[in-house]
Amino acid sequence: MLRLDRNFLLGKVKSIYRVVSEGENPLQLVLKKVMELEIIDGVLSAKREEEKIVPKLFRTPAEIELSPINSSFGINTLLKKAIQKYHLSRIAVVAPSCVMDGLNKTQYYGIGCNWVKTAVALKVGILCTGALTQESLSCEVLDLLGEREEVERCYYTELGLVYKLSSGKELPVNVEVHHHYVSSACRYCLNLSARGSDITYIPEREENSGIFIIRSERGWRTLGLLQKRFPSLLKFNILRISDISYVEELLRKKMILNIDSILERVEMGLPGSKWDGNRFRKFYRVWNAISDFNIEEEVF
Protein backbone atom coordinates (compact mmCIF):
# COMPACT_ATOMS: atom_id res chain seq x y z
CA MET A 1 0.00 0.00 0.00
CA LEU A 2 1.52 3.32 -1.03
CA ARG A 3 1.62 5.69 1.92
CA LEU A 4 1.09 9.04 0.26
CA ASP A 5 0.20 10.72 3.51
CA ARG A 6 0.43 14.40 4.38
CA ASN A 7 3.81 14.02 6.05
CA PHE A 8 5.33 12.58 2.88
CA LEU A 9 3.67 15.02 0.49
CA LEU A 10 4.07 18.28 2.43
CA GLY A 11 6.82 17.45 4.92
CA LYS A 12 7.45 19.23 8.21
CA VAL A 13 5.25 22.30 8.69
CA LYS A 14 5.71 24.82 11.52
CA SER A 15 3.11 27.28 10.24
CA ILE A 16 1.43 28.46 7.04
CA TYR A 17 0.75 32.05 6.00
CA ARG A 18 -0.89 33.78 3.11
CA VAL A 19 1.20 36.89 2.51
CA VAL A 20 -0.24 39.83 0.57
CA SER A 21 2.17 42.55 -0.51
CA GLU A 22 1.85 46.05 -1.87
CA GLY A 23 1.95 45.84 -5.64
CA GLU A 24 4.36 42.98 -6.39
CA ASN A 25 5.14 39.31 -5.91
CA PRO A 26 5.30 38.85 -2.10
CA LEU A 27 8.33 36.55 -2.29
CA GLN A 28 10.13 39.13 -4.39
CA LEU A 29 9.35 41.85 -1.84
CA VAL A 30 10.39 39.59 1.05
CA LEU A 31 13.78 38.99 -0.57
CA LYS A 32 14.29 42.69 -1.21
CA LYS A 33 13.57 43.58 2.40
CA VAL A 34 15.71 40.75 3.75
CA MET A 35 18.60 42.00 1.64
CA GLU A 36 18.03 45.60 2.78
CA LEU A 37 18.30 44.35 6.37
CA GLU A 38 21.57 42.62 5.40
CA ILE A 39 20.32 39.20 6.45
CA ILE A 40 21.36 38.06 2.97
CA ASP A 41 23.83 39.55 0.51
CA GLY A 42 22.70 37.83 -2.68
CA VAL A 43 19.92 35.77 -4.28
CA LEU A 44 20.36 32.80 -6.61
CA SER A 45 17.26 32.18 -8.71
CA ALA A 46 15.91 32.63 -12.25
CA LYS A 47 14.68 35.63 -14.24
CA ARG A 48 12.76 36.17 -17.45
CA GLU A 49 14.85 38.03 -20.03
CA GLU A 50 13.00 38.71 -23.28
CA GLU A 51 11.46 35.31 -24.13
CA LYS A 52 13.86 33.17 -22.10
CA ILE A 53 14.08 32.11 -18.46
CA VAL A 54 17.72 32.34 -17.39
CA PRO A 55 19.58 31.63 -14.11
CA LYS A 56 20.42 34.85 -12.30
CA LEU A 57 22.51 36.09 -9.40
CA PHE A 58 20.95 39.19 -7.82
CA ARG A 59 23.36 41.28 -5.74
CA THR A 60 21.20 44.31 -4.91
CA PRO A 61 17.52 44.63 -3.87
CA ALA A 62 16.69 46.67 -6.97
CA GLU A 63 17.88 43.85 -9.25
CA ILE A 64 15.58 41.19 -7.81
CA GLU A 65 12.98 40.13 -10.37
CA LEU A 66 11.93 36.50 -10.04
CA SER A 67 10.75 34.38 -12.93
CA PRO A 68 6.93 34.01 -13.02
CA ILE A 69 7.34 30.57 -14.64
CA ASN A 70 8.81 27.45 -13.04
CA SER A 71 11.89 26.92 -15.21
CA SER A 72 14.99 26.91 -13.01
CA PHE A 73 17.64 25.21 -15.13
CA GLY A 74 21.28 26.14 -14.50
CA ILE A 75 20.97 28.08 -11.25
CA ASN A 76 23.69 26.06 -9.50
CA THR A 77 26.24 27.07 -12.15
CA LEU A 78 26.30 30.55 -10.58
CA LEU A 79 27.41 29.40 -7.14
CA LYS A 80 31.14 29.57 -7.92
CA LYS A 81 30.81 33.14 -9.22
CA ALA A 82 28.77 34.18 -6.17
CA ILE A 83 31.33 32.85 -3.69
CA GLN A 84 34.69 33.24 -5.43
CA LYS A 85 34.20 36.32 -7.60
CA TYR A 86 31.79 38.40 -5.52
CA HIS A 87 32.71 36.92 -2.10
CA LEU A 88 29.09 36.52 -1.05
CA SER A 89 28.62 34.69 2.24
CA ARG A 90 24.88 34.99 3.01
CA ILE A 91 23.13 33.78 -0.12
CA ALA A 92 19.41 33.05 -0.46
CA VAL A 93 18.61 30.24 -2.89
CA VAL A 94 15.14 30.39 -4.45
CA ALA A 95 14.40 27.28 -6.50
CA PRO A 96 12.74 23.84 -6.56
CA SER A 97 14.21 21.03 -4.46
CA CYS A 98 16.30 19.59 -7.31
CA VAL A 99 18.34 22.79 -7.54
CA MET A 100 18.89 22.75 -3.79
CA ASP A 101 20.11 19.17 -4.07
CA GLY A 102 22.48 20.13 -6.88
CA LEU A 103 23.91 23.01 -4.87
CA ASN A 104 24.49 20.68 -1.97
CA LYS A 105 26.57 18.36 -4.13
CA THR A 106 28.83 21.14 -5.39
CA GLN A 107 30.50 21.35 -2.00
CA TYR A 108 32.14 18.00 -2.77
CA TYR A 109 33.41 18.74 -6.26
CA GLY A 110 33.54 21.42 -8.94
CA ILE A 111 34.64 24.53 -7.09
CA GLY A 112 36.97 22.64 -4.78
CA CYS A 113 35.80 23.62 -1.31
CA ASN A 114 33.81 22.04 1.48
CA TRP A 115 32.53 25.27 2.98
CA VAL A 116 29.94 26.05 0.31
CA LYS A 117 27.16 25.17 2.73
CA THR A 118 28.15 28.01 5.06
CA ALA A 119 27.51 30.56 2.30
CA VAL A 120 23.79 29.73 2.08
CA ALA A 121 21.79 31.77 4.59
CA LEU A 122 18.23 31.04 3.43
CA LYS A 123 16.65 28.24 1.39
CA VAL A 124 13.33 29.11 -0.25
CA GLY A 125 11.87 26.11 -2.04
CA ILE A 126 9.35 26.56 -4.83
CA LEU A 127 6.43 24.13 -4.98
CA CYS A 128 7.09 22.24 -8.19
CA THR A 129 5.02 19.77 -10.20
CA GLY A 130 7.74 19.61 -12.84
CA ALA A 131 9.90 22.09 -14.75
CA LEU A 132 9.55 22.70 -18.48
CA THR A 133 11.74 24.19 -21.16
CA GLN A 134 10.25 27.01 -23.21
CA GLU A 135 9.71 24.60 -26.11
CA SER A 136 7.92 21.97 -24.03
CA LEU A 137 5.79 24.66 -22.37
CA SER A 138 4.67 25.92 -25.79
CA CYS A 139 3.83 22.37 -26.88
CA GLU A 140 1.89 21.72 -23.67
CA VAL A 141 -0.25 24.82 -24.19
CA LEU A 142 -0.88 23.79 -27.80
CA ASP A 143 -1.94 20.33 -26.62
CA LEU A 144 -4.28 21.68 -23.93
CA LEU A 145 -5.69 24.69 -25.75
CA GLY A 146 -5.47 23.72 -29.40
CA GLU A 147 -3.64 26.92 -30.31
CA ARG A 148 -0.38 28.63 -29.52
CA GLU A 149 -0.25 31.21 -26.75
CA GLU A 150 2.50 32.55 -24.55
CA VAL A 151 2.41 31.72 -20.84
CA GLU A 152 2.80 34.83 -18.68
CA ARG A 153 2.95 33.10 -15.30
CA CYS A 154 1.97 29.94 -13.45
CA TYR A 155 0.25 29.56 -10.09
CA TYR A 156 -1.89 27.20 -8.02
CA THR A 157 -5.61 27.33 -7.23
CA GLU A 158 -8.26 24.82 -6.21
CA LEU A 159 -8.27 23.82 -9.89
CA GLY A 160 -4.64 22.75 -9.53
CA LEU A 161 -1.82 24.17 -11.63
CA VAL A 162 -3.00 27.10 -13.78
CA TYR A 163 -1.28 29.07 -16.55
CA LYS A 164 -2.11 32.71 -17.15
CA LEU A 165 -1.80 33.31 -20.89
CA SER A 166 -0.81 36.44 -22.77
CA SER A 167 -4.44 36.84 -23.90
CA GLY A 168 -5.55 37.06 -20.27
CA LYS A 169 -7.09 33.58 -20.27
CA GLU A 170 -6.58 31.15 -17.41
CA LEU A 171 -5.65 27.65 -18.52
CA PRO A 172 -6.07 24.86 -15.91
CA VAL A 173 -3.44 22.20 -16.55
CA ASN A 174 -4.34 18.52 -16.54
CA VAL A 175 -1.71 16.89 -14.33
CA GLU A 176 -1.51 13.75 -16.51
CA VAL A 177 -0.83 15.83 -19.61
CA HIS A 178 1.64 17.95 -17.65
CA HIS A 179 3.53 14.83 -16.58
CA HIS A 180 4.45 14.03 -20.18
CA TYR A 181 5.87 17.48 -20.93
CA VAL A 182 8.04 18.08 -17.86
CA SER A 183 11.77 17.42 -17.82
CA SER A 184 12.54 13.69 -17.72
CA ALA A 185 14.21 13.96 -14.28
CA CYS A 186 11.05 15.60 -12.89
CA ARG A 187 9.13 12.38 -13.55
CA TYR A 188 11.14 10.63 -10.84
CA CYS A 189 11.10 13.38 -8.21
CA LEU A 190 9.83 12.49 -4.73
CA ASN A 191 10.13 15.96 -3.21
CA LEU A 192 7.62 18.17 -4.98
CA SER A 193 7.01 20.43 -1.97
CA ALA A 194 10.70 21.22 -1.29
CA ARG A 195 10.97 19.42 2.02
CA GLY A 196 14.16 20.40 3.81
CA SER A 197 13.99 24.07 2.85
CA ASP A 198 13.44 26.91 5.32
CA ILE A 199 10.34 28.12 3.48
CA THR A 200 8.24 26.68 0.67
CA TYR A 201 6.54 29.25 -1.55
CA ILE A 202 3.29 28.64 -3.47
CA PRO A 203 2.24 31.36 -5.96
CA GLU A 204 -1.47 32.21 -6.12
CA ARG A 205 -3.82 33.72 -8.70
CA GLU A 206 -3.34 37.30 -7.53
CA GLU A 207 0.21 38.36 -8.32
CA ASN A 208 0.62 40.11 -4.97
CA SER A 209 -0.50 37.07 -2.97
CA GLY A 210 1.32 33.85 -2.11
CA ILE A 211 1.40 31.05 0.45
CA PHE A 212 4.47 30.57 2.64
CA ILE A 213 4.96 27.22 4.38
CA ILE A 214 7.40 27.79 7.24
CA ARG A 215 9.56 24.74 7.94
CA SER A 216 12.53 25.82 10.06
CA GLU A 217 13.47 28.18 12.87
CA ARG A 218 15.49 30.18 10.37
CA GLY A 219 12.46 30.62 8.14
CA TRP A 220 10.29 31.47 11.16
CA ARG A 221 12.70 34.13 12.43
CA THR A 222 13.13 35.69 8.99
CA LEU A 223 9.43 36.14 8.27
CA GLY A 224 8.72 37.13 11.88
CA LEU A 225 11.21 39.96 11.62
CA LEU A 226 9.67 41.21 8.37
CA GLN A 227 6.18 41.05 9.87
CA LYS A 228 7.30 43.37 12.67
CA ARG A 229 9.40 45.74 10.56
CA PHE A 230 7.12 46.16 7.52
CA PRO A 231 3.48 45.71 8.65
CA SER A 232 2.18 48.13 6.02
CA LEU A 233 3.96 46.40 3.12
CA LEU A 234 3.39 42.74 4.01
CA LYS A 235 0.08 41.46 5.39
CA PHE A 236 0.32 38.03 7.05
CA ASN A 237 -2.77 35.85 7.42
CA ILE A 238 -2.34 32.52 9.18
CA LEU A 239 -3.79 29.46 7.43
CA ARG A 240 -4.73 26.00 8.61
CA ILE A 241 -3.36 22.90 6.91
CA SER A 242 -6.91 22.22 5.66
CA ASP A 243 -6.82 25.53 3.76
CA ILE A 244 -4.23 24.10 1.39
CA SER A 245 -5.83 20.67 0.99
CA TYR A 246 -6.08 21.33 -2.75
CA VAL A 247 -2.28 21.58 -2.89
CA GLU A 248 -1.95 18.28 -1.06
CA GLU A 249 -4.36 16.64 -3.49
CA LEU A 250 -2.46 17.97 -6.52
CA LEU A 251 0.83 16.68 -5.09
CA ARG A 252 -0.77 13.28 -4.48
CA LYS A 253 -1.91 13.01 -8.10
CA LYS A 254 1.50 14.01 -9.44
CA MET A 255 3.36 11.78 -6.98
CA ILE A 256 1.36 8.74 -8.10
CA LEU A 257 2.40 9.46 -11.68
CA ASN A 258 6.04 9.85 -10.63
CA ILE A 259 6.03 6.61 -8.65
CA ASP A 260 4.44 4.84 -11.60
CA SER A 261 7.29 6.12 -13.81
CA ILE A 262 9.88 4.89 -11.30
CA LEU A 263 8.36 1.43 -11.00
CA GLU A 264 7.99 1.16 -14.77
CA ARG A 265 11.74 1.73 -15.14
CA VAL A 266 12.47 -0.86 -12.44
CA GLU A 267 10.31 -3.48 -14.12
CA MET A 268 12.06 -2.84 -17.43
CA GLY A 269 15.48 -3.03 -15.78
CA LEU A 270 16.37 0.47 -16.95
CA PRO A 271 18.09 3.23 -14.98
CA GLY A 272 16.35 6.57 -14.68
CA SER A 273 17.60 10.13 -14.54
CA LYS A 274 19.32 10.67 -11.14
CA TRP A 275 18.57 7.01 -10.28
CA ASP A 276 20.92 4.01 -10.35
CA GLY A 277 20.33 0.34 -9.55
CA ASN A 278 21.15 0.76 -5.87
CA ARG A 279 18.71 3.63 -5.46
CA PHE A 280 15.93 1.72 -7.21
CA ARG A 281 16.49 -1.29 -4.92
CA LYS A 282 16.50 0.95 -1.85
CA PHE A 283 13.28 2.56 -3.06
CA TYR A 284 11.63 -0.86 -3.23
CA ARG A 285 12.84 -1.78 0.28
CA VAL A 286 11.78 1.36 2.09
CA TRP A 287 8.66 2.46 0.28
CA ASN A 288 6.11 0.54 2.34
CA ALA A 289 7.96 1.49 5.53
CA ILE A 290 8.31 5.15 4.61
CA SER A 291 7.01 6.30 7.99
CA ASP A 292 10.06 4.73 9.69
CA PHE A 293 12.47 7.02 7.86
CA ASN A 294 13.30 10.70 8.17
CA ILE A 295 11.96 12.01 4.88
CA GLU A 296 12.99 15.61 5.46
CA GLU A 297 15.60 16.07 2.73
CA GLU A 298 17.88 18.55 4.44
CA VAL A 299 19.97 20.35 1.86
CA PHE A 300 22.58 21.98 4.05
C-alpha positions as CSV (number, residue, x, y, z in Angstrom):
1,M,0.0,0.0,0.0
2,L,1.5,3.3,-1.0
3,R,1.6,5.7,1.9
4,L,1.1,9.0,0.3
5,D,0.2,10.7,3.5
6,R,0.4,14.4,4.4
7,N,3.8,14.0,6.0
8,F,5.3,12.6,2.9
9,L,3.7,15.0,0.5
10,L,4.1,18.3,2.4
11,G,6.8,17.5,4.9
12,K,7.4,19.2,8.2
13,V,5.3,22.3,8.7
14,K,5.7,24.8,11.5
15,S,3.1,27.3,10.2
16,I,1.4,28.5,7.0
17,Y,0.8,32.0,6.0
18,R,-0.9,33.8,3.1
19,V,1.2,36.9,2.5
20,V,-0.2,39.8,0.6
21,S,2.2,42.5,-0.5
22,E,1.9,46.1,-1.9
23,G,1.9,45.8,-5.6
24,E,4.4,43.0,-6.4
25,N,5.1,39.3,-5.9
26,P,5.3,38.8,-2.1
27,L,8.3,36.6,-2.3
28,Q,10.1,39.1,-4.4
29,L,9.4,41.9,-1.8
30,V,10.4,39.6,1.1
31,L,13.8,39.0,-0.6
32,K,14.3,42.7,-1.2
33,K,13.6,43.6,2.4
34,V,15.7,40.7,3.8
35,M,18.6,42.0,1.6
36,E,18.0,45.6,2.8
37,L,18.3,44.3,6.4
38,E,21.6,42.6,5.4
39,I,20.3,39.2,6.5
40,I,21.4,38.1,3.0
41,D,23.8,39.5,0.5
42,G,22.7,37.8,-2.7
43,V,19.9,35.8,-4.3
44,L,20.4,32.8,-6.6
45,S,17.3,32.2,-8.7
46,A,15.9,32.6,-12.3
47,K,14.7,35.6,-14.2
48,R,12.8,36.2,-17.5
49,E,14.8,38.0,-20.0
50,E,13.0,38.7,-23.3
51,E,11.5,35.3,-24.1
52,K,13.9,33.2,-22.1
53,I,14.1,32.1,-18.5
54,V,17.7,32.3,-17.4
55,P,19.6,31.6,-14.1
56,K,20.4,34.8,-12.3
57,L,22.5,36.1,-9.4
58,F,20.9,39.2,-7.8
59,R,23.4,41.3,-5.7
60,T,21.2,44.3,-4.9
61,P,17.5,44.6,-3.9
62,A,16.7,46.7,-7.0
63,E,17.9,43.9,-9.2
64,I,15.6,41.2,-7.8
65,E,13.0,40.1,-10.4
66,L,11.9,36.5,-10.0
67,S,10.7,34.4,-12.9
68,P,6.9,34.0,-13.0
69,I,7.3,30.6,-14.6
70,N,8.8,27.5,-13.0
71,S,11.9,26.9,-15.2
72,S,15.0,26.9,-13.0
73,F,17.6,25.2,-15.1
74,G,21.3,26.1,-14.5
75,I,21.0,28.1,-11.2
76,N,23.7,26.1,-9.5
77,T,26.2,27.1,-12.2
78,L,26.3,30.5,-10.6
79,L,27.4,29.4,-7.1
80,K,31.1,29.6,-7.9
81,K,30.8,33.1,-9.2
82,A,28.8,34.2,-6.2
83,I,31.3,32.9,-3.7
84,Q,34.7,33.2,-5.4
85,K,34.2,36.3,-7.6
86,Y,31.8,38.4,-5.5
87,H,32.7,36.9,-2.1
88,L,29.1,36.5,-1.0
89,S,28.6,34.7,2.2
90,R,24.9,35.0,3.0
91,I,23.1,33.8,-0.1
92,A,19.4,33.1,-0.5
93,V,18.6,30.2,-2.9
94,V,15.1,30.4,-4.5
95,A,14.4,27.3,-6.5
96,P,12.7,23.8,-6.6
97,S,14.2,21.0,-4.5
98,C,16.3,19.6,-7.3
99,V,18.3,22.8,-7.5
100,M,18.9,22.7,-3.8
101,D,20.1,19.2,-4.1
102,G,22.5,20.1,-6.9
103,L,23.9,23.0,-4.9
104,N,24.5,20.7,-2.0
105,K,26.6,18.4,-4.1
106,T,28.8,21.1,-5.4
107,Q,30.5,21.3,-2.0
108,Y,32.1,18.0,-2.8
109,Y,33.4,18.7,-6.3
110,G,33.5,21.4,-8.9
111,I,34.6,24.5,-7.1
112,G,37.0,22.6,-4.8
113,C,35.8,23.6,-1.3
114,N,33.8,22.0,1.5
115,W,32.5,25.3,3.0
116,V,29.9,26.1,0.3
117,K,27.2,25.2,2.7
118,T,28.2,28.0,5.1
119,A,27.5,30.6,2.3
120,V,23.8,29.7,2.1
121,A,21.8,31.8,4.6
122,L,18.2,31.0,3.4
123,K,16.6,28.2,1.4
124,V,13.3,29.1,-0.3
125,G,11.9,26.1,-2.0
126,I,9.3,26.6,-4.8
127,L,6.4,24.1,-5.0
128,C,7.1,22.2,-8.2
129,T,5.0,19.8,-10.2
130,G,7.7,19.6,-12.8
131,A,9.9,22.1,-14.8
132,L,9.5,22.7,-18.5
133,T,11.7,24.2,-21.2
134,Q,10.3,27.0,-23.2
135,E,9.7,24.6,-26.1
136,S,7.9,22.0,-24.0
137,L,5.8,24.7,-22.4
138,S,4.7,25.9,-25.8
139,C,3.8,22.4,-26.9
140,E,1.9,21.7,-23.7
141,V,-0.3,24.8,-24.2
142,L,-0.9,23.8,-27.8
143,D,-1.9,20.3,-26.6
144,L,-4.3,21.7,-23.9
145,L,-5.7,24.7,-25.7
146,G,-5.5,23.7,-29.4
147,E,-3.6,26.9,-30.3
148,R,-0.4,28.6,-29.5
149,E,-0.3,31.2,-26.8
150,E,2.5,32.6,-24.5
151,V,2.4,31.7,-20.8
152,E,2.8,34.8,-18.7
153,R,2.9,33.1,-15.3
154,C,2.0,29.9,-13.5
155,Y,0.2,29.6,-10.1
156,Y,-1.9,27.2,-8.0
157,T,-5.6,27.3,-7.2
158,E,-8.3,24.8,-6.2
159,L,-8.3,23.8,-9.9
160,G,-4.6,22.7,-9.5
161,L,-1.8,24.2,-11.6
162,V,-3.0,27.1,-13.8
163,Y,-1.3,29.1,-16.5
164,K,-2.1,32.7,-17.2
165,L,-1.8,33.3,-20.9
166,S,-0.8,36.4,-22.8
167,S,-4.4,36.8,-23.9
168,G,-5.5,37.1,-20.3
169,K,-7.1,33.6,-20.3
170,E,-6.6,31.2,-17.4
171,L,-5.6,27.6,-18.5
172,P,-6.1,24.9,-15.9
173,V,-3.4,22.2,-16.5
174,N,-4.3,18.5,-16.5
175,V,-1.7,16.9,-14.3
176,E,-1.5,13.8,-16.5
177,V,-0.8,15.8,-19.6
178,H,1.6,18.0,-17.7
179,H,3.5,14.8,-16.6
180,H,4.4,14.0,-20.2
181,Y,5.9,17.5,-20.9
182,V,8.0,18.1,-17.9
183,S,11.8,17.4,-17.8
184,S,12.5,13.7,-17.7
185,A,14.2,14.0,-14.3
186,C,11.1,15.6,-12.9
187,R,9.1,12.4,-13.5
188,Y,11.1,10.6,-10.8
189,C,11.1,13.4,-8.2
190,L,9.8,12.5,-4.7
191,N,10.1,16.0,-3.2
192,L,7.6,18.2,-5.0
193,S,7.0,20.4,-2.0
194,A,10.7,21.2,-1.3
195,R,11.0,19.4,2.0
196,G,14.2,20.4,3.8
197,S,14.0,24.1,2.8
198,D,13.4,26.9,5.3
199,I,10.3,28.1,3.5
200,T,8.2,26.7,0.7
201,Y,6.5,29.3,-1.6
202,I,3.3,28.6,-3.5
203,P,2.2,31.4,-6.0
204,E,-1.5,32.2,-6.1
205,R,-3.8,33.7,-8.7
206,E,-3.3,37.3,-7.5
207,E,0.2,38.4,-8.3
208,N,0.6,40.1,-5.0
209,S,-0.5,37.1,-3.0
210,G,1.3,33.9,-2.1
211,I,1.4,31.0,0.4
212,F,4.5,30.6,2.6
213,I,5.0,27.2,4.4
214,I,7.4,27.8,7.2
215,R,9.6,24.7,7.9
216,S,12.5,25.8,10.1
217,E,13.5,28.2,12.9
218,R,15.5,30.2,10.4
219,G,12.5,30.6,8.1
220,W,10.3,31.5,11.2
221,R,12.7,34.1,12.4
222,T,13.1,35.7,9.0
223,L,9.4,36.1,8.3
224,G,8.7,37.1,11.9
225,L,11.2,40.0,11.6
226,L,9.7,41.2,8.4
227,Q,6.2,41.0,9.9
228,K,7.3,43.4,12.7
229,R,9.4,45.7,10.6
230,F,7.1,46.2,7.5
231,P,3.5,45.7,8.6
232,S,2.2,48.1,6.0
233,L,4.0,46.4,3.1
234,L,3.4,42.7,4.0
235,K,0.1,41.5,5.4
236,F,0.3,38.0,7.1
237,N,-2.8,35.8,7.4
238,I,-2.3,32.5,9.2
239,L,-3.8,29.5,7.4
240,R,-4.7,26.0,8.6
241,I,-3.4,22.9,6.9
242,S,-6.9,22.2,5.7
243,D,-6.8,25.5,3.8
244,I,-4.2,24.1,1.4
245,S,-5.8,20.7,1.0
246,Y,-6.1,21.3,-2.7
247,V,-2.3,21.6,-2.9
248,E,-1.9,18.3,-1.1
249,E,-4.4,16.6,-3.5
250,L,-2.5,18.0,-6.5
251,L,0.8,16.7,-5.1
252,R,-0.8,13.3,-4.5
253,K,-1.9,13.0,-8.1
254,K,1.5,14.0,-9.4
255,M,3.4,11.8,-7.0
256,I,1.4,8.7,-8.1
257,L,2.4,9.5,-11.7
258,N,6.0,9.9,-10.6
259,I,6.0,6.6,-8.7
260,D,4.4,4.8,-11.6
261,S,7.3,6.1,-13.8
262,I,9.9,4.9,-11.3
263,L,8.4,1.4,-11.0
264,E,8.0,1.2,-14.8
265,R,11.7,1.7,-15.1
266,V,12.5,-0.9,-12.4
267,E,10.3,-3.5,-14.1
268,M,12.1,-2.8,-17.4
269,G,15.5,-3.0,-15.8
270,L,16.4,0.5,-16.9
271,P,18.1,3.2,-15.0
272,G,16.4,6.6,-14.7
273,S,17.6,10.1,-14.5
274,K,19.3,10.7,-11.1
275,W,18.6,7.0,-10.3
276,D,20.9,4.0,-10.4
277,G,20.3,0.3,-9.5
278,N,21.1,0.8,-5.9
279,R,18.7,3.6,-5.5
280,F,15.9,1.7,-7.2
281,R,16.5,-1.3,-4.9
282,K,16.5,1.0,-1.9
283,F,13.3,2.6,-3.1
284,Y,11.6,-0.9,-3.2
285,R,12.8,-1.8,0.3
286,V,11.8,1.4,2.1
287,W,8.7,2.5,0.3
288,N,6.1,0.5,2.3
289,A,8.0,1.5,5.5
290,I,8.3,5.2,4.6
291,S,7.0,6.3,8.0
292,D,10.1,4.7,9.7
293,F,12.5,7.0,7.9
294,N,13.3,10.7,8.2
295,I,12.0,12.0,4.9
296,E,13.0,15.6,5.5
297,E,15.6,16.1,2.7
298,E,17.9,18.6,4.4
299,V,20.0,20.4,1.9
300,F,22.6,22.0,4.0
